[in-house]
Amino acid sequence: MIATAGRAIGAWLAAALLLAACQTAGGHRVVAVSPEDLEGTPPSNVRALLGEPELRRTEPPAEVWQYRTDRCVADIYLRQEGAAQRVFYI
């Protein structure tokens, strides 16, 4: 019984280490998101999927959010549409 408990704890620790390795150095989660998943959505949806951007800049009439990993840089352009801000270009 002790051996079984030890294996269960070891398996749990191994799984926790593997999940921690999936995070980038900047703290962003690496997720597969297609542009269609984001186009037309509000900033809250972008944050829910990708977290906070590493860089924000204003290029009137747009605001650009930049996300980076070791393999990818994504610029997400938001602009005001009526009363809400929305993603209009990736």
N, CA, C and O atoms as a printed pandas DataFrame, in Angstrom:
     atom_number atom_name residue_name chain_id  residue_number  x_coord  y_coord  z_coord
0              1         N          MET        A               1    0.817   -1.195    0.000
1              2        CA          MET        A               1    0.000    0.000    0.000
2              3         C          MET        A               1    0.864    1.262    0.000
3              4         O          MET        A               1    0.529    2.238   -0.672
4              5         N          ILE        A               2    1.957    1.255    0.736
5              6        CA          ILE        A               2    2.841    2.415    0.769
6              7         C          ILE        A               2    3.468    2.624   -0.603
7              8         O          ILE        A               2    3.611    3.762   -1.050
8              9         N          ALA        A               3    3.843    1.544   -1.275
9             10        CA          ALA        A               3    4.427    1.657   -2.613
10            11         C          ALA        A               3    3.431    2.264   -3.591
11            12         O          ALA        A               3    3.812    3.073   -4.437
12            13         N          THR        A               4    2.160    1.885   -3.489
13            14        CA          THR        A               4    1.124    2.438   -4.372
14            15         C          THR        A               4    0.949    3.930   -4.125
15            16         O          THR        A               4    0.833    4.706   -5.073
16            17         N          ALA        A               5    0.928    4.336   -2.856
17            18        CA          ALA        A               5    0.802    5.761   -2.521
18            19         C          ALA        A               5    2.009    6.531   -3.035
19            20         O          ALA        A               5    1.866    7.646   -3.537
20            21         N          GLY        A               6    3.201    5.944   -2.912
21            22        CA          GLY        A               6    4.411    6.604   -3.410
22            23         C          GLY        A               6    4.386    6.785   -4.910
23            24         O          GLY        A               6    4.822    7.821   -5.414
24            25         N          ARG        A               7    3.882    5.796   -5.639
25            26        CA          ARG        A               7    3.777    5.910   -7.100
26            27         C          ARG        A               7    2.765    6.976   -7.482
27            28         O          ARG        A               7    2.983    7.734   -8.428
28            29         N          ALA        A               8    1.659    7.038   -6.749
29            30        CA          ALA        A               8    0.629    8.046   -7.041
30            31         C          ALA        A               8    1.175    9.448   -6.823
31            32         O          ALA        A               8    0.923   10.339   -7.634
32            33         N          ILE        A               9    1.918    9.659   -5.741
33            34        CA          ILE        A               9    2.509   10.978   -5.475
34            35         C          ILE        A               9    3.550   11.303   -6.533
35            36         O          ILE        A               9    3.614   12.435   -7.012
36            37         N          GLY        A              10    4.370   10.317   -6.905
37            38        CA          GLY        A              10    5.372   10.532   -7.950
38            39         C          GLY        A              10    4.736   10.890   -9.284
39            40         O          GLY        A              10    5.229   11.771   -9.988
40            41         N          ALA        A              11    3.652   10.219   -9.636
41            42        CA          ALA        A              11    2.955   10.515  -10.897
42            43         C          ALA        A              11    2.363   11.916  -10.859
43            44         O          ALA        A              11    2.415   12.636  -11.856
44            45         N          TRP        A              12    1.806   12.309   -9.726
45            46        CA          TRP        A              12    1.224   13.649   -9.591
46            47         C          TRP        A              12    2.303   14.715   -9.748
47            48         O          TRP        A              12    2.088   15.707  -10.445
48            49         N          LEU        A              13    3.470   14.525   -9.107
49            50        CA          LEU        A              13    4.563   15.490   -9.213
50            51         C          LEU        A              13    5.085   15.577  -10.647
51            52         O          LEU        A              13    5.385   16.668  -11.131
52            53         N          ALA        A              14    5.194   14.443  -11.324
53            54        CA          ALA        A              14    5.653   14.446  -12.721
54            55         C          ALA        A              14    4.678   15.223  -13.601
55            56         O          ALA        A              14    5.094   15.995  -14.465
56            57         N          ALA        A              15    3.381   15.018  -13.379
57            58        CA          ALA        A              15    2.373   15.741  -14.165
58            59         C          ALA        A              15    2.446   17.237  -13.900
59            60         O          ALA        A              15    2.319   18.033  -14.830
60            61         N          ALA        A              16    2.649   17.632  -12.649
61            62        CA          ALA        A              16    2.755   19.053  -12.305
62            63         C          ALA        A              16    3.968   19.687  -12.977
63            64         O          ALA        A              16    3.886   20.816  -13.460
64            65         N          LEU        A              17    5.096   18.972  -13.014
65            66        CA          LEU        A              17    6.293   19.494  -13.674
66            67         C          LEU        A              17    6.088   19.637  -15.182
67            68         O          LEU        A              17    6.531   20.619  -15.777
68            69         N          LEU        A              18    5.422   18.669  -15.799
69            70        CA          LEU        A              18    5.156   18.756  -17.231
70            71         C          LEU        A              18    4.264   19.944  -17.551
71            72         O          LEU        A              18    4.510   20.651  -18.529
72            73         N          LEU        A              19    3.236   20.176  -16.747
73            74        CA          LEU        A              19    2.349   21.314  -16.990
74            75         C          LEU        A              19    3.078   22.631  -16.787
75            76         O          LEU        A              19    2.836   23.584  -17.527
76            77         N          ALA        A              20    3.952   22.706  -15.817
77            78        CA          ALA        A              20    4.720   23.931  -15.581
78            79         C          ALA        A              20    5.642   24.220  -16.757
79            80         O          ALA        A              20    5.894   25.384  -17.069
80            81         N          ALA        A              21    6.145   23.195  -17.407
81            82        CA          ALA        A              21    7.041   23.375  -18.545
82            83         C          ALA        A              21    6.319   23.933  -19.759
83            84         O          ALA        A              21    6.969   24.428  -20.680
84            85         N          CYS        A              22    5.003   23.867  -19.785
85            86        CA          CYS        A              22    4.240   24.386  -20.915
86            87         C          CYS        A              22    4.124   25.897  -20.890
87            88         O          CYS        A              22    3.696   26.492  -21.879
88            89         N          GLN        A              23    4.489   26.531  -19.795
89            90        CA          GLN        A              23    4.385   27.975  -19.699
90            91         C          GLN        A              23    5.641   28.600  -20.276
91            92         O          GLN        A              23    6.731   28.044  -20.143
92            93         N          THR        A              24    5.495   29.759  -20.920
93            94        CA          THR        A              24    6.640   30.446  -21.503
94            95         C          THR        A              24    7.366   31.200  -20.419
95            96         O          THR        A              24    6.854   31.350  -19.309
96            97         N          ALA        A              25    8.565   31.680  -20.733
97            98        CA          ALA        A              25    9.355   32.427  -19.768
98            99         C          ALA        A              25    8.655   33.700  -19.330
99           100         O          ALA        A              25    8.811   34.125  -18.185
100          101         N          GLY        A              26    7.880   34.320  -20.223
101          102        CA          GLY        A              26    7.181   35.551  -19.897
102          103         C          GLY        A              26    5.920   35.330  -19.087
103          104         O          GLY        A              26    5.254   36.297  -18.717
104          105         N          GLY        A              27    5.577   34.093  -18.802
105          106        CA          GLY        A              27    4.409   33.809  -18.000
106          107         C          GLY        A              27    3.147   33.616  -18.810
107          108         O          GLY        A              27    2.086   33.368  -18.237
108          109         N          HIS        A              28    3.226   33.723  -20.131
109          110        CA          HIS        A              28    2.044   33.533  -20.971
110          111         C          HIS        A              28    1.816   32.059  -21.228
111          112         O          HIS        A              28    2.757   31.282  -21.393
112          113         N          ARG        A              29    0.562   31.698  -21.257
113          114        CA          ARG        A              29    0.213   30.337  -21.620
114          115         C          ARG        A              29    0.397   30.183  -23.126
115          116         O          ARG        A              29    0.158   31.123  -23.884
116          117         N          VAL        A              30    0.810   29.026  -23.547
117          118        CA          VAL        A              30    0.903   28.752  -24.975
118          119         C          VAL        A              30   -0.367   28.007  -25.363
119          120         O          VAL        A              30   -0.591   26.873  -24.939
120          121         N          VAL        A              31   -1.194   28.661  -26.175
121          122        CA          VAL        A              31   -2.448   28.052  -26.608
122          123         C          VAL        A              31   -2.570   28.199  -28.110
123          124         O          VAL        A              31   -2.037   29.139  -28.700
124          125         N          ALA        A              32   -3.267   27.276  -28.714
125          126        CA          ALA        A              32   -3.524   27.351  -30.148
126          127         C          ALA        A              32   -4.827   28.117  -30.354
127          128         O          ALA        A              32   -5.900   27.662  -29.959
128          129         N          VAL        A              33   -4.714   29.280  -30.974
129          130        CA          VAL        A              33   -5.872   30.125  -31.236
130          131         C          VAL        A              33   -5.812   30.547  -32.689
131          132         O          VAL        A              33   -4.775   31.018  -33.156
132          133         N          SER        A              34   -6.897   30.386  -33.402
133          134        CA          SER        A              34   -6.922   30.838  -34.789
134          135         C          SER        A              34   -7.404   32.280  -34.832
135          136         O          SER        A              34   -8.117   32.712  -33.926
136          137         N          PRO        A              35   -7.035   33.031  -35.855
137          138        CA          PRO        A              35   -7.508   34.409  -35.979
138          139         C          PRO        A              35   -9.039   34.507  -35.945
139          140         O          PRO        A              35   -9.593   35.480  -35.433
140          141         N          GLU        A              36   -9.709   33.500  -36.489
141          142        CA          GLU        A              36  -11.178   33.507  -36.499
142          143         C          GLU        A              36  -11.753   33.465  -35.080
143          144         O          GLU        A              36  -12.853   33.962  -34.838
144          145         N          ASP        A              37  -11.003   32.869  -34.141
145          146        CA          ASP        A              37  -11.453   32.808  -32.752
146          147         C          ASP        A              37  -11.458   34.189  -32.107
147          148         O          ASP        A              37  -12.200   34.428  -31.154
148          149         N          LEU        A              38  -10.636   35.095  -32.619
149          150        CA          LEU        A              38  -10.469   36.404  -31.983
150          151         C          LEU        A              38  -11.123   37.561  -32.737
151          152         O          LEU        A              38  -11.553   38.532  -32.116
152          153         N          GLU        A              39  -11.204   37.473  -34.050
153          154        CA          GLU        A              39  -11.748   38.596  -34.831
154          155         C          GLU        A              39  -13.146   38.967  -34.381
155          156         O          GLU        A              39  -14.027   38.117  -34.256
156          157         N          GLY        A              40  -13.332   40.270  -34.137
157          158        CA          GLY        A              40  -14.633   40.784  -33.740
158          159         C          GLY        A              40  -14.946   40.645  -32.263
159          160         O          GLY        A              40  -16.018   41.053  -31.819
160          161         N          THR        A              41  -14.020   40.070  -31.489
161          162        CA          THR        A              41  -14.277   39.870  -30.065
162          163         C          THR        A              41  -13.764   41.049  -29.244
163          164         O          THR        A              41  -12.898   41.793  -29.704
164          165         N          PRO        A              42  -14.285   41.225  -28.044
165          166        CA          PRO        A              42  -13.817   42.304  -27.169
166          167         C          PRO        A              42  -12.486   41.942  -26.513
167          168         O          PRO        A              42  -12.099   40.774  -26.499
168          169         N          PRO        A              43  -11.791   42.931  -25.973
169          170        CA          PRO        A              43  -10.504   42.678  -25.316
170          171         C          PRO        A              43  -10.582   41.650  -24.191
171          172         O          PRO        A              43   -9.614   40.930  -23.947
172          173         N          SER        A              44  -11.705   41.572  -23.513
173          174        CA          SER        A              44  -11.831   40.598  -22.417
174          175         C          SER        A              44  -11.671   39.165  -22.921
175          176         O          SER        A              44  -11.122   38.324  -22.208
176          177         N          ASN        A              45  -12.134   38.873  -24.127
177          178        CA          ASN        A              45  -11.962   37.524  -24.701
178          179         C          ASN        A              45  -10.500   37.246  -25.018
179          180         O          ASN        A              45  -10.015   36.133  -24.813
180          181         N          VAL        A              46   -9.797   38.265  -25.520
181          182        CA          VAL        A              46   -8.373   38.101  -25.828
182          183         C          VAL        A              46   -7.617   37.804  -24.540
183          184         O          VAL        A              46   -6.792   36.892  -24.496
184          185         N          ARG        A              47   -7.899   38.574  -23.491
185          186        CA          ARG        A              47   -7.240   38.346  -22.199
186          187         C          ARG        A              47   -7.552   36.958  -21.643
187          188         O          ARG        A              47   -6.674   36.300  -21.086
188          189         N          ALA        A              48   -8.788   36.517  -21.791
189          190        CA          ALA        A              48   -9.176   35.204  -21.273
190          191         C          ALA        A              48   -8.410   34.084  -21.981
191          192         O          ALA        A              48   -8.051   33.086  -21.356
192          193         N          LEU        A              49   -8.160   34.248  -23.280
193          194        CA          LEU        A              49   -7.465   33.216  -24.049
194          195         C          LEU        A              49   -5.945   33.311  -23.949
195          196         O          LEU        A              49   -5.260   32.290  -23.877
196          197         N          LEU        A              50   -5.413   34.543  -23.944
197          198        CA          LEU        A              50   -3.966   34.732  -24.061
198          199         C          LEU        A              50   -3.299   35.397  -22.863
199          200         O          LEU        A              50   -2.071   35.429  -22.781
200          201         N          GLY        A              51   -4.086   35.925  -21.941
201          202        CA          GLY        A              51   -3.500   36.645  -20.816
202          203         C          GLY        A              51   -3.222   38.096  -21.193
203          204         O          GLY        A              51   -3.712   38.590  -22.208
204          205         N          GLU        A              52   -2.441   38.763  -20.370
205          206        CA          GLU        A              52   -2.097   40.164  -20.638
206          207         C          GLU        A              52   -1.025   40.237  -21.725
207          208         O          GLU        A              52   -0.128   39.395  -21.756
208          209         N          PRO        A              53   -1.101   41.222  -22.609
209          210        CA          PRO        A              53   -0.073   41.351  -23.649
210          211         C          PRO        A              53    1.262   41.792  -23.053
211          212         O          PRO        A              53    1.307   42.436  -22.005
212          213         N          GLU        A              54    2.344   41.434  -23.738
213          214        CA          GLU        A              54    3.670   41.882  -23.314
214          215         C          GLU        A              54    3.885   43.345  -23.649
215          216         O          GLU        A              54    4.626   44.048  -22.962
216          217         N          LEU        A              55    3.237   43.794  -24.701
217          218        CA          LEU        A              55    3.412   45.170  -25.157
218          219         C          LEU        A              55    2.071   45.707  -25.617
219          220         O          LEU        A              55    1.299   45.008  -26.273
220          221         N          ARG        A              56    1.804   46.947  -25.268
221          222        CA          ARG        A              56    0.617   47.667  -25.767
222          223         C          ARG        A              56    1.092   48.976  -26.347
223          224         O          ARG        A              56    1.920   49.671  -25.758
224          225         N          ARG        A              57    0.557   49.309  -27.517
225          226        CA          ARG        A              57    0.881   50.611  -28.085
226          227         C          ARG        A              57   -0.350   51.169  -28.788
227          228         O          ARG        A              57   -1.207   50.424  -29.264
228          229         N          THR        A              58   -0.417   52.480  -28.842
229          230        CA          THR        A              58   -1.539   53.132  -29.484
230          231         C          THR        A              58   -1.090   53.640  -30.846
231          232         O          THR        A              58   -0.103   54.367  -30.964
232          233         N          GLU        A              59   -1.831   53.244  -31.865
233          234        CA          GLU        A              59   -1.623   53.710  -33.237
234          235         C          GLU        A              59   -2.989   54.154  -33.743
235          236         O          GLU        A              59   -3.679   53.391  -34.420
236          237         N          PRO        A              60   -3.392   55.403  -33.411
237          238        CA          PRO        A              60   -4.764   55.838  -33.731
238          239         C          PRO        A              60   -5.172   55.502  -35.157
239          240         O          PRO        A              60   -4.399   55.721  -36.090
240          241         N          PRO        A              61   -6.349   54.984  -35.333
241          242        CA          PRO        A              61   -7.420   54.791  -34.354
242          243         C          PRO        A              61   -7.372   53.450  -33.633
243          244         O          PRO        A              61   -8.360   53.048  -33.018
244          245         N          ALA        A              62   -6.232   52.746  -33.698
245          246        CA          ALA        A              62   -6.155   51.393  -33.128
246          247         C          ALA        A              62   -5.285   51.354  -31.878
247          248         O          ALA        A              62   -4.484   52.251  -31.618
248          249         N          GLU        A              63   -5.475   50.282  -31.116
249          250        CA          GLU        A              63   -4.572   49.914  -30.034
250          251         C          GLU        A              63   -4.032   48.541  -30.415
251          252         O          GLU        A              63   -4.793   47.662  -30.820
252          253         N          VAL        A              64   -2.715   48.354  -30.285
253          254        CA          VAL        A              64   -2.080   47.095  -30.676
254          255         C          VAL        A              64   -1.593   46.379  -29.424
255          256         O          VAL        A              64   -0.891   46.951  -28.591
256          257         N          TRP        A              65   -1.984   45.105  -29.314
257          258        CA          TRP        A              65   -1.502   44.252  -28.232
258          259         C          TRP        A              65   -0.564   43.232  -28.850
259          260         O          TRP        A              65   -0.909   42.584  -29.838
260          261         N          GLN        A              66    0.623   43.088  -28.269
261          262        CA          GLN        A              66    1.594   42.139  -28.809
262          263         C          GLN        A              66    1.843   41.007  -27.809
263          264         O          GLN        A              66    2.064   41.232  -26.619
264          265         N          TYR        A              67    1.797   39.789  -28.339
265          266        CA          TYR        A              67    2.081   38.574  -27.584
266          267         C          TYR        A              67    3.277   37.900  -28.235
267          268         O          TYR        A              67    3.372   37.858  -29.461
268          269         N          ARG        A              68    4.203   37.365  -27.417
269          270        CA          ARG        A              68    5.404   36.718  -27.946
270          271         C          ARG        A              68    5.659   35.390  -27.262
271          272         O          ARG        A              68    5.429   35.231  -26.063
272          273         N          THR        A              69    6.136   34.448  -28.046
273          274        CA          THR        A              69    6.708   33.214  -27.514
274          275         C          THR        A              69    8.048   33.049  -28.209
275          276         O          THR        A              69    8.450   33.912  -28.989
276          277         N          ASP        A              70    8.737   31.964  -27.938
277          278        CA          ASP        A              70   10.014   31.707  -28.602
278          279         C          ASP        A              70    9.840   31.519  -30.105
279          280         O          ASP        A              70   10.776   31.749  -30.870
280          281         N          ARG        A              71    8.650   31.102  -30.532
281          282        CA          ARG        A              71    8.413   30.776  -31.941
282          283         C          ARG        A              71    7.485   31.728  -32.671
283          284         O          ARG        A              71    7.322   31.612  -33.886
284          285         N          CYS        A              72    6.872   32.664  -31.965
285          286        CA          CYS        A              72    5.815   33.435  -32.604
286          287         C          CYS        A              72    5.699   34.828  -31.985
287          288         O          CYS        A              72    5.923   35.019  -30.790
288          289         N          VAL        A              73    5.345   35.785  -32.829
289          290        CA          VAL        A              73    4.959   37.121  -32.373
290          291         C          VAL        A              73    3.614   37.402  -33.017
291          292         O          VAL        A              73    3.459   37.295  -34.233
292          293         N          ALA        A              74    2.641   37.764  -32.184
293          294        CA          ALA        A              74    1.308   38.076  -32.705
294          295         C          ALA        A              74    0.940   39.496  -32.296
295          296         O          ALA        A              74    0.985   39.847  -31.117
296          297         N          ASP        A              75    0.574   40.309  -33.286
297          298        CA          ASP        A              75    0.059   41.649  -33.048
298          299         C          ASP        A              75   -1.445   41.608  -33.257
299          300         O          ASP        A              75   -1.925   41.211  -34.319
300          301         N          ILE        A              76   -2.181   42.021  -32.236
301          302        CA          ILE        A              76   -3.643   42.027  -32.293
302          303         C          ILE        A              76   -4.096   43.473  -32.255
303          304         O          ILE        A              76   -3.803   44.197  -31.303
304          305         N          TYR        A              77   -4.818   43.899  -33.300
305          306        CA          TYR        A              77   -5.263   45.280  -33.433
306          307         C          TYR        A              77   -6.712   45.403  -32.977
307          308         O          TYR        A              77   -7.590   44.670  -33.433
308          309         N          LEU        A              78   -6.941   46.351  -32.063
309          310        CA          LEU        A              78   -8.285   46.618  -31.561
310          311         C          LEU        A              78   -8.671   48.040  -31.943
311          312         O          LEU        A              78   -7.825   48.932  -31.994
312          313         N          ARG        A              79   -9.958   48.241  -32.211
313          314        CA          ARG        A              79  -10.443   49.601  -32.452
314          315         C          ARG        A              79  -11.853   49.730  -31.897
315          316         O          ARG        A              79  -12.558   48.746  -31.673
316          317         N          GLN        A              80  -12.227   50.968  -31.687
317          318        CA          GLN        A              80  -13.548   51.263  -31.157
318          319         C          GLN        A              80  -14.588   51.035  -32.249
319          320         O          GLN        A              80  -14.471   51.557  -33.358
320          321         N          GLU        A              81  -15.602   50.251  -31.918
321          322        CA          GLU        A              81  -16.734   50.025  -32.825
322          323         C          GLU        A              81  -17.991   50.308  -32.034
323          324         O          GLU        A              81  -18.443   49.472  -31.251
324          325         N          GLY        A              82  -18.555   51.484  -32.236
325          326        CA          GLY        A              82  -19.699   51.895  -31.438
326          327         C          GLY        A              82  -19.246   52.136  -30.012
327          328         O          GLY        A              82  -18.302   52.890  -29.776
328          329         N          ALA        A              83  -19.904   51.507  -29.071
329          330        CA          ALA        A              83  -19.579   51.697  -27.655
330          331         C          ALA        A              83  -18.500   50.728  -27.163
331          332         O          ALA        A              83  -18.026   50.862  -26.035
332          333         N          ALA        A              84  -18.106   49.758  -27.986
333          334        CA          ALA        A              84  -17.172   48.721  -27.531
334          335         C          ALA        A              84  -15.921   48.661  -28.393
335          336         O          ALA        A              84  -15.949   48.988  -29.580
336          337         N          GLN        A              85  -14.835   48.243  -27.782
337          338        CA          GLN        A              85  -13.598   48.001  -28.513
338          339         C          GLN        A              85  -13.612   46.548  -28.987
339          340         O          GLN        A              85  -14.038   45.659  -28.250
340          341         N          ARG        A              86  -13.146   46.301  -30.219
341          342        CA          ARG        A              86  -13.165   44.954  -30.814
342          343         C          ARG        A              86  -11.866   44.683  -31.573
343          344         O          ARG        A              86  -11.195   45.607  -32.034
344          345         N          VAL        A              87  -11.524   43.400  -31.695
345          346        CA          VAL        A              87  -10.398   42.983  -32.522
346          347         C          VAL        A              87  -10.816   43.115  -33.978
347          348         O          VAL        A              87  -11.861   42.600  -34.376
348          349         N          PHE        A              88   -9.997   43.809  -34.782
349          350        CA          PHE        A              88  -10.328   43.926  -36.200
350          351         C          PHE        A              88   -9.235   43.408  -37.119
351          352         O          PHE        A              88   -9.462   43.264  -38.320
352          353         N          TYR        A              89   -8.046   43.123  -36.580
353          354        CA          TYR        A              89   -6.971   42.618  -37.441
354          355         C          TYR        A              89   -5.958   41.886  -36.572
355          356         O          TYR        A              89   -5.648   42.304  -35.456
356          357         N          ILE        A              90   -5.449   40.779  -37.114
357          358        CA          ILE        A              90   -4.416   40.007  -36.409
358          359         C          ILE        A              90   -3.281   39.752  -37.374
359          360         O          ILE        A              90   -2.291   39.118  -37.008
